[in-house]
Amino acid sequence: MTFLRLIPLALRSGLLMGAGTALIAVPFALELDPAALVTGVAVGGIMVALGLAGTDSSGRGTLPVSAQAIYDRGIALGLVLVAVMFAIADQTEAALVFGVAGVAALIVTSITRYSARPA
């Protein structure tokens, strides 16, 4: 294990589920526009599903580790792009919410150890 790969897959799954749940709830709490609400629910739901699918490295309903890494990077980059789109549309609160979530996802993705360890 290198120094930069600190987060194991199980913790990554928990963080992803927590972030997805927050991404569903925060736009409602901030009373954002309908576009931000729909985006938050859709992306948050996908994040929770990916978190659940990554809780184990084998078995039914799980994803291979390589797929988890690709999906995590895609979610992170997608959140940053969504933040840019909301900024262009002059919705600063929504841009901030999705921008912070995207940057946090990029950081977690960059320090996650994407390797399965045998039980």
N, CA, C and O of each residue as an XYZ file, in Angstrom:
476
protein
N       0.846     -1.183      0.000
C       0.000      0.000      0.000
C       0.883      1.235      0.000
O       1.802      1.347      0.811
N       0.611      2.149     -0.894
C       1.357      3.391     -0.919
C       0.753      4.368      0.076
O      -0.364      4.182      0.559
N       1.499      5.386      0.363
C       1.045      6.377      1.335
C      -0.203      7.108      0.855
O      -1.050      7.479      1.668
N      -0.328      7.320     -0.446
C      -1.447      8.094     -0.972
C      -2.742      7.301     -1.082
O      -3.809      7.902     -1.211
N      -2.688      6.004     -1.036
C      -3.896      5.178     -1.157
C      -4.355      4.745      0.223
O      -4.073      3.626      0.651
N      -5.057      5.619      0.919
C      -5.393      5.383      2.312
C      -6.779      4.808      2.545
O      -7.000      4.132      3.550
N      -7.709      5.059      1.648
C      -9.102      4.685      1.892
C      -9.373      3.301      1.308
O      -9.232      3.110      0.100
N      -9.759      2.327      2.145
C     -10.129      1.015      1.608
C     -11.504      1.060      0.953
O     -12.257      2.017      1.132
N     -11.821      0.019      0.193
C     -13.086     -0.018     -0.553
C     -14.313      0.044      0.348
O     -15.307      0.675     -0.011
N     -14.261     -0.594      1.503
C     -15.427     -0.576      2.389
C     -15.723      0.837      2.879
O     -16.885      1.240      2.935
N     -14.696      1.587      3.233
C     -14.892      2.968      3.658
C     -15.364      3.822      2.495
O     -16.214      4.695      2.672
N     -14.825      3.584      1.313
C     -15.250      4.304      0.112
C     -16.742      4.111     -0.129
O     -17.443      5.061     -0.476
N     -17.229      2.887      0.053
C     -18.654      2.620     -0.137
C     -19.500      3.386      0.876
O     -20.547      3.933      0.530
N     -19.054      3.422      2.102
C     -19.780      4.165      3.125
C     -19.792      5.661      2.846
O     -20.819      6.320      3.004
N     -18.650      6.194      2.432
C     -18.581      7.615      2.086
C     -19.476      7.939      0.899
O     -20.130      8.981      0.865
N     -19.495      7.036     -0.073
C     -20.323      7.254     -1.255
C     -21.807      7.241     -0.900
O     -22.579      8.041     -1.429
N     -22.205      6.343     -0.015
C     -23.604      6.301      0.404
C     -23.983      7.554      1.193
O     -25.069      8.103      1.005
N     -23.096      8.003      2.068
C     -23.359      9.221      2.835
C     -23.433     10.450      1.948
O     -24.309     11.297      2.123
N     -22.511     10.548      0.989
C     -22.502     11.691      0.079
C     -23.732     11.674     -0.824
O     -24.307     12.723     -1.111
N     -24.132     10.497     -1.268
C     -25.326     10.392     -2.101
C     -26.579     10.804     -1.353
O     -27.438     11.497     -1.898
N     -26.681     10.376     -0.109
C     -27.823     10.759      0.714
C     -27.838     12.267      0.958
O     -28.892     12.902      0.913
N     -26.661     12.830      1.217
C     -26.576     14.282      1.413
C     -26.933     15.032      0.138
O     -27.577     16.079      0.189
N     -26.516     14.500     -0.999
C     -26.810     15.156     -2.265
C     -28.307     15.108     -2.584
O     -28.813     15.958     -3.317
N     -28.999     14.140     -2.047
C     -30.454     14.092     -2.199
C     -31.120     15.117     -1.279
O     -32.068     15.789     -1.684
N     -30.630     15.238     -0.047
C     -31.298     16.064      0.959
C     -30.952     17.550      0.883
O     -31.820     18.396      1.097
N     -29.701     17.877      0.581
C     -29.255     19.277      0.647
C     -30.010     20.199     -0.316
O     -30.390     21.295      0.097
N     -30.248     19.817     -1.573
C     -31.021     20.732     -2.427
C     -32.427     21.027     -1.901
O     -32.947     22.125     -2.098
N     -33.040     20.045     -1.232
C     -34.353     20.285     -0.628
C     -34.225     21.233      0.564
O     -35.044     22.134      0.738
N     -33.193     21.025      1.384
C     -33.004     21.867      2.568
C     -32.707     23.312      2.179
O     -33.128     24.239      2.871
N     -31.986     23.507      1.081
C     -31.656     24.858      0.630
C     -32.733     25.467     -0.263
O     -32.607     26.609     -0.703
N     -33.794     24.699     -0.530
C     -34.904     25.135     -1.385
C     -34.400     25.631     -2.738
O     -34.721     26.741     -3.163
N     -33.612     24.802     -3.404
C     -33.063     25.142     -4.710
C     -34.117     24.976     -5.795
O     -35.205     24.458     -5.547
N     -33.783     25.419     -6.989
C     -34.689     25.332     -8.130
C     -34.983     23.873     -8.493
O     -34.227     22.979     -8.112
N     -36.074     23.626     -9.223
C     -36.421     22.248     -9.591
C     -35.318     21.502    -10.342
O     -35.160     20.296    -10.154
N     -34.563     22.188    -11.178
C     -33.486     21.508    -11.909
C     -32.432     20.961    -10.949
O     -31.928     19.855    -11.140
N     -32.103     21.731     -9.925
C     -31.128     21.276     -8.937
C     -31.698     20.139     -8.088
O     -30.971     19.219     -7.714
N     -32.993     20.201     -7.784
C     -33.625     19.122     -7.014
C     -33.585     17.800     -7.780
O     -33.212     16.762     -7.234
N     -33.973     17.858     -9.047
C     -33.990     16.649     -9.869
C     -32.579     16.105    -10.046
O     -32.357     14.897     -9.959
N     -31.631     16.996    -10.292
C     -30.241     16.561    -10.462
C     -29.707     15.940     -9.180
O     -29.039     14.908     -9.225
N     -29.991     16.551     -8.048
C     -29.537     16.019     -6.768
C     -30.116     14.650     -6.467
O     -29.401     13.758     -6.012
N     -31.405     14.480     -6.717
C     -32.038     13.180     -6.462
C     -31.487     12.114     -7.414
O     -31.213     10.989     -6.996
N     -31.327     12.464     -8.684
C     -30.842     11.487     -9.660
C     -29.395     11.075     -9.376
O     -29.086      9.886     -9.307
N     -28.520     12.056     -9.214
C     -27.112     11.733     -8.985
C     -26.919     11.112     -7.602
O     -26.129     10.181     -7.444
N     -27.633     11.621     -6.606
C     -27.549     11.032     -5.266
C     -28.019      9.590     -5.242
O     -27.416      8.753     -4.571
N     -29.089      9.290     -5.968
C     -29.570      7.908     -6.055
C     -28.559      6.987     -6.718
O     -28.362      5.851     -6.288
N     -27.924      7.485     -7.762
C     -26.886      6.686     -8.428
C     -25.714      6.450     -7.485
O     -25.155      5.354     -7.446
N     -25.342      7.479     -6.722
C     -24.225      7.331     -5.791
C     -24.543      6.317     -4.691
O     -23.692      5.504     -4.331
N     -25.750      6.361     -4.164
C     -26.142      5.382     -3.139
C     -26.127      3.970     -3.720
O     -25.658      3.035     -3.071
N     -26.636      3.814     -4.938
C     -26.641      2.497     -5.577
C     -25.219      1.999     -5.810
O     -24.938      0.821     -5.591
N     -24.321      2.874     -6.248
C     -22.924      2.470     -6.447
C     -22.252      2.138     -5.121
O     -21.424      1.230     -5.049
N     -22.607      2.870     -4.081
C     -22.070      2.556     -2.761
C     -22.523      1.189     -2.284
O     -21.730      0.432     -1.725
N     -23.792      0.866     -2.498
C     -24.300     -0.453     -2.110
C     -23.677     -1.563     -2.946
O     -23.395     -2.645     -2.430
N     -23.461     -1.306     -4.225
C     -22.886     -2.319     -5.102
C     -21.398     -2.529     -4.832
O     -20.823     -3.522     -5.277
N     -20.777     -1.613     -4.115
C     -19.358     -1.745     -3.835
C     -19.039     -2.190     -2.428
O     -17.887     -2.098     -2.004
N     -20.034     -2.674     -1.682
C     -19.794     -3.063     -0.298
C     -19.059     -4.390     -0.159
O     -18.529     -4.691      0.911
N     -19.019     -5.178     -1.212
C     -18.320     -6.460     -1.182
C     -17.595     -6.619     -2.510
O     -18.000     -6.039     -3.518
N     -16.538     -7.396     -2.511
C     -15.765     -7.552     -3.749
C     -16.207     -8.751     -4.582
O     -15.698     -8.959     -5.683
N     -17.147     -9.540     -4.070
C     -17.643    -10.674     -4.842
C     -19.096    -10.934     -4.465
O     -19.586    -10.464     -3.438
N     -19.764    -11.686     -5.313
C     -21.138    -12.038     -5.029
C     -22.116    -11.328     -5.930
O     -21.748    -10.501     -6.764
N     -23.364    -11.673     -5.738
C     -24.430    -11.120     -6.567
C     -24.686     -9.663     -6.214
O     -24.726     -9.296     -5.039
N     -24.858     -8.836     -7.240
C     -25.176     -7.438     -7.029
C     -23.980     -6.551     -6.744
O     -24.144     -5.391     -6.369
N     -22.777     -7.085     -6.919
C     -21.596     -6.258     -6.680
C     -20.924     -5.900     -8.004
O     -21.171     -6.527     -9.034
N     -20.089     -4.902     -7.955
C     -19.352     -4.449     -9.134
C     -17.886     -4.853     -9.012
O     -17.350     -4.894     -7.905
N     -17.229     -5.153    -10.137
C     -15.786     -5.374    -10.081
C     -15.076     -4.096     -9.622
O     -15.583     -2.992     -9.820
N     -13.925     -4.252     -9.021
C     -13.184     -3.120     -8.486
C     -12.823     -2.132     -9.598
O     -12.873     -0.920     -9.387
N     -12.462     -2.637    -10.771
C     -12.109     -1.732    -11.875
C     -13.308     -0.888    -12.301
O     -13.145      0.279    -12.657
N     -14.498     -1.460    -12.269
C     -15.711     -0.711    -12.616
C     -16.012      0.339    -11.552
O     -16.455      1.441    -11.877
N     -15.776      0.007    -10.288
C     -15.994      0.975     -9.218
C     -15.113      2.207     -9.417
O     -15.570      3.336     -9.240
N     -13.860      1.989     -9.782
C     -12.939      3.108     -9.996
C     -13.411      3.995    -11.140
O     -13.373      5.221    -11.033
N     -13.849      3.388    -12.224
C     -14.310      4.160    -13.380
C     -15.582      4.931    -13.047
O     -15.701      6.104    -13.399
N     -16.530      4.291    -12.376
C     -17.772      4.971    -12.006
C     -17.507      6.126    -11.042
O     -18.123      7.185    -11.158
N     -16.593      5.927    -10.092
C     -16.280      6.995     -9.145
C     -15.709      8.215     -9.856
O     -16.090      9.348     -9.561
N     -14.800      7.982    -10.787
C     -14.225      9.104    -11.542
C     -15.293      9.783    -12.400
O     -15.322     11.008    -12.513
N     -16.159      8.984    -12.998
C     -17.235      9.547    -13.816
C     -18.190     10.393    -13.003
O     -18.585     11.473    -13.441
N     -18.570      9.920    -11.823
C     -19.456     10.690    -10.941
C     -18.784     12.001    -10.545
O     -19.415     13.058    -10.573
N     -17.507     11.935    -10.178
C     -16.797     13.135     -9.739
C     -16.713     14.169    -10.867
O     -17.022     15.344    -10.665
N     -16.300     13.729    -12.037
C     -16.200     14.665    -13.159
C     -17.573     15.177    -13.583
O     -17.716     16.343    -13.951
N     -18.579     14.312    -13.533
C     -19.938     14.733    -13.864
C     -20.459     15.789    -12.902
O     -21.121     16.738    -13.323
N     -20.167     15.635    -11.613
C     -20.600     16.635    -10.637
C     -19.929     17.980    -10.881
O     -20.567     19.025    -10.752
N     -18.652     17.961    -11.232
C     -17.956     19.215    -11.534
C     -18.566     19.872    -12.775
O     -18.760     21.087    -12.802
N     -18.864     19.076    -13.796
C     -19.486     19.632    -15.008
C     -20.884     20.183    -14.723
O     -21.266     21.221    -15.265
N     -21.638     19.498    -13.883
C     -22.966     19.995    -13.501
C     -22.829     21.322    -12.758
O     -23.625     22.238    -12.968
N     -21.832     21.426    -11.898
C     -21.600     22.685    -11.182
C     -21.289     23.824    -12.154
O     -21.755     24.948    -11.974
N     -20.497     23.521    -13.183
C     -20.193     24.538    -14.195
C     -21.468     24.949    -14.927
O     -21.679     26.134    -15.189
N     -22.307     23.988    -15.255
C     -23.551     24.298    -15.959
C     -24.479     25.164    -15.090
O     -25.106     26.095    -15.593
N     -24.565     24.862    -13.807
C     -25.390     25.690    -12.923
C     -24.781     27.081    -12.764
O     -25.513     28.063    -12.638
N     -23.463     27.177    -12.768
C     -22.819     28.495    -12.693
C     -23.117     29.309    -13.943
O     -23.365     30.512    -13.856
N     -23.095     28.663    -15.102
C     -23.431     29.358    -16.349
C     -24.885     29.829    -16.318
O     -25.202     30.905    -16.823
N     -25.762     29.025    -15.727
C     -27.182     29.377    -15.632
C     -27.461     30.358    -14.497
O     -28.620     30.662    -14.216
N     -26.411     30.857    -13.843
C     -26.514     31.850    -12.781
C     -27.287     31.330    -11.565
O     -28.069     32.058    -10.954
N     -27.056     30.065    -11.226
C     -27.622     29.475    -10.018
C     -26.459     29.132     -9.091
O     -26.006     27.989     -9.024
N     -25.990     30.154     -8.379
C     -24.762     30.012     -7.600
C     -24.876     29.003     -6.467
O     -23.924     28.263     -6.215
N     -26.002     28.950     -5.782
C     -26.140     28.002     -4.682
C     -26.037     26.562     -5.190
O     -25.347     25.736     -4.594
N     -26.716     26.274     -6.276
C     -26.658     24.932     -6.846
C     -25.250     24.628     -7.352
O     -24.750     23.518     -7.174
N     -24.617     25.608     -7.977
C     -23.251     25.414     -8.454
C     -22.311     25.116     -7.297
O     -21.415     24.282     -7.425
N     -22.506     25.784     -6.179
C     -21.673     25.534     -5.007
C     -21.890     24.132     -4.448
O     -20.930     23.433     -4.126
N     -23.146     23.724     -4.334
C     -23.454     22.398     -3.798
C     -22.812     21.305     -4.657
O     -22.125     20.427     -4.135
N     -23.032     21.360     -5.954
C     -22.512     20.319     -6.826
C     -21.006     20.438     -7.031
O     -20.326     19.431     -7.229
N     -20.481     21.662     -6.985
C     -19.037     21.845     -7.098
C     -18.298     21.268     -5.908
O     -17.283     20.591     -6.071
N     -18.802     21.534     -4.706
C     -18.173     20.978     -3.498
C     -18.268     19.456     -3.510
O     -17.303     18.770     -3.172
N     -19.421     18.928     -3.898
C     -19.569     17.470     -3.967
C     -18.621     16.871     -5.004
O     -18.034     15.815     -4.767
N     -18.465     17.536     -6.153
C     -17.574     17.036     -7.194
C     -16.116     17.048     -6.777
O     -15.391     16.082     -7.015
N     -15.680     18.136     -6.156
C     -14.288     18.223     -5.705
C     -14.024     17.204     -4.598
O     -12.970     16.569     -4.577
N     -14.978     17.046     -3.679
C     -14.820     16.041     -2.627
C     -14.748     14.633     -3.222
O     -13.955     13.805     -2.773
N     -15.575     14.367     -4.227
C     -15.538     13.052     -4.878
C     -14.217     12.834     -5.607
O     -13.691     11.721     -5.604
N     -13.678     13.871     -6.228
C     -12.371     13.754     -6.885
C     -11.272     13.442     -5.877
O     -10.392     12.624     -6.144
N     -11.323     14.094     -4.721
C     -10.317     13.847     -3.686
C     -10.412     12.419     -3.168
O      -9.400     11.729     -3.047
N     -11.633     11.974     -2.859
C     -11.814     10.604     -2.352
C     -11.390      9.584     -3.404
O     -10.769      8.574     -3.073
N     -11.719      9.840     -4.665
C     -11.328      8.928     -5.738
C      -9.818      8.849     -5.880
O      -9.272      7.786     -6.174
N      -9.149      9.964     -5.675
C      -7.699      9.969     -5.857
C      -6.956      9.280     -4.723
O      -5.815      8.858     -4.916
N      -7.564      9.150     -3.547
C      -6.863      8.498     -2.438
C      -7.474      7.149     -2.044
O      -7.134      6.601     -0.995
N      -8.360      6.620     -2.867
C      -8.951      5.313     -2.580
C      -8.062      4.195     -3.122
O      -7.520      4.290     -4.223
N      -7.928      3.151     -2.339
C      -7.165      1.970     -2.745
C      -8.137      1.029     -3.458
O      -8.923      0.333     -2.817
N      -8.072      1.018     -4.776
C      -8.976      0.183     -5.580
C      -8.348     -1.190     -5.794
O      -7.919     -1.530     -6.896
N      -8.306     -1.964     -4.726
C      -7.837     -3.348     -4.826
C      -8.611     -4.168     -3.807
O      -8.808     -3.745     -2.668
N      -9.037     -5.320     -4.224
C      -9.803     -6.195     -3.347
C      -8.850     -7.038     -2.528
O      -7.887     -7.598     -3.052
N      -9.122     -7.124     -1.261
C      -8.315     -7.974     -0.379
C      -9.133     -9.210     -0.027
O     -10.315     -9.107      0.299
N      -8.499    -10.380     -0.092
C      -9.236    -11.598      0.261
C      -9.626    -11.602      1.725
O      -8.901    -11.084      2.575
N     -10.768    -12.185      2.011
C     -11.277    -12.220      3.389
C     -10.546    -13.224      4.228
O     -10.850    -13.379      5.411
